[in-house]
C-alpha cells in the first residue's frame, strides 16, 4: 500500500527538508506555499495580530514500509533549535487508494501482474 505524507513546515526549513528527503531516497515531492495557523492562533507583535502565518506544504506518496523513515527524516530536518519549537509544523499521513500515470494510463497501485498486462 502507498501512503500520502503531507508535511507543513516553516518556509525557511523547506529546502533543508527537501534535501533530506532527496538524500534519504524520496525525490518525488510536491511543494506548495500555504498560510494558516495552529494551536497558537497566530502571532501577536505589538498591536498587530498575524492570524495567517506563511508555511510550506510538502506532499509525497511513499510506500507503507518507508513511512516511518520518511517521517523521521522530515522531523529531523524541520525542527528548529534541536528539540523543536511551536510553529515547526505538522505531518499528516493518509492511505492512497489508487495512483495513475497520466502518460501511460497505468494504475501504479495495481498488483504487478495486472499492471504488466495493461502496459
VMD Tcl script that draws the C-alpha trace (Angstrom):
set ca {
  {0.00 0.00 0.00}
  {1.08 3.57 -0.62}
  {0.68 6.44 1.83}
  {0.35 10.19 1.29}
  {2.66 12.13 3.60}
  {1.89 15.83 3.90}
  {4.25 17.96 5.95}
  {3.54 21.57 6.82}
  {6.87 23.19 7.70}
  {8.39 26.62 8.23}
  {9.29 28.16 4.83}
  {12.91 28.65 5.91}
  {13.16 24.91 6.64}
  {11.59 23.67 3.37}
  {14.86 23.43 1.43}
  {16.50 21.51 4.28}
  {13.58 19.06 4.36}
  {13.63 18.65 0.57}
  {17.37 17.92 0.63}
  {16.99 15.45 3.50}
  {14.19 13.64 1.64}
  {16.26 13.52 -1.55}
  {19.29 12.18 0.34}
  {17.07 9.58 2.04}
  {15.79 8.28 -1.30}
  {12.48 10.17 -1.56}
  {12.99 12.52 -4.53}
  {9.32 12.87 -5.58}
  {7.82 15.80 -3.64}
  {5.25 18.46 -4.48}
  {5.79 21.84 -2.80}
  {3.12 24.47 -2.08}
  {3.27 27.85 -0.38}
  {0.40 27.98 2.10}
  {-0.76 30.11 5.03}
  {-2.55 29.15 8.19}
  {-2.36 28.88 11.94}
  {-2.08 26.15 14.50}
  {-2.90 25.94 18.18}
  {-1.05 29.16 18.85}
  {-3.75 31.06 16.90}
  {-1.27 33.22 15.08}
  {1.36 35.64 16.33}
  {0.86 38.99 18.05}
  {3.63 41.53 17.51}
  {2.89 44.77 19.31}
  {-0.69 45.72 18.49}
  {-0.82 43.65 15.29}
  {-2.03 40.03 15.23}
  {-0.99 37.86 12.31}
  {-3.52 35.04 12.21}
  {-2.30 33.53 8.95}
  {1.35 32.56 9.07}
  {3.27 31.58 5.91}
  {4.16 27.88 5.77}
  {5.26 25.39 3.13}
  {3.32 22.20 2.41}
  {5.39 19.27 1.14}
  {3.46 16.33 -0.25}
  {4.81 12.92 -1.22}
  {3.45 9.43 -1.84}
  {5.57 6.81 -0.11}
  {5.46 3.05 0.30}
  {3.84 1.97 3.54}
  {7.03 0.27 4.77}
  {9.05 3.51 4.28}
  {6.66 5.92 6.01}
  {8.26 5.83 9.48}
  {11.71 6.52 7.99}
  {10.33 9.38 5.87}
  {8.58 10.91 8.89}
  {11.78 10.69 10.96}
  {13.70 12.32 8.11}
  {11.19 15.19 7.86}
  {11.11 15.76 11.63}
  {14.87 15.89 11.97}
  {15.21 18.38 9.11}
  {12.20 20.55 10.01}
  {12.82 21.02 13.74}
  {14.27 24.29 14.97}
  {16.55 24.70 17.99}
  {17.41 20.99 18.11}
  {14.41 19.81 20.10}
  {11.87 21.81 18.14}
  {9.61 24.76 18.86}
  {5.99 25.83 18.47}
  {5.23 26.51 14.82}
  {7.65 23.91 13.42}
  {4.71 22.25 11.67}
  {2.68 19.07 11.38}
  {2.84 15.84 9.41}
  {-0.31 14.13 8.14}
  {-0.35 10.56 6.82}
  {-3.24 9.00 4.91}
  {-3.68 5.95 2.67}
  {-3.61 6.30 -1.11}
  {-6.09 4.01 -2.82}
  {-5.05 4.46 -6.44}
  {-2.31 6.17 -8.45}
  {-2.48 6.67 -12.21}
  {0.34 7.74 -14.51}
  {-1.25 10.13 -16.98}
  {1.16 9.47 -19.88}
  {0.69 5.67 -19.86}
  {-2.73 5.38 -18.26}
  {-1.32 2.67 -15.98}
  {-2.69 2.31 -12.47}
  {0.56 2.21 -10.47}
  {-1.17 0.78 -7.39}
  {-2.44 -2.31 -9.23}
  {-0.76 -5.64 -8.48}
  {2.37 -6.14 -10.65}
  {0.79 -8.82 -12.87}
  {-2.22 -6.60 -13.57}
  {-0.06 -3.53 -14.33}
  {2.12 -5.52 -16.76}
  {-0.96 -6.83 -18.59}
  {-2.23 -3.29 -19.25}
  {1.15 -1.82 -20.23}
}
mol new
graphics top color blue
foreach p $ca { graphics top sphere $p radius 0.5 }
foreach p [lrange $ca 0 end-1] q [lrange $ca 1 end] { graphics top cylinder $p $q radius 0.2 }
display resetview
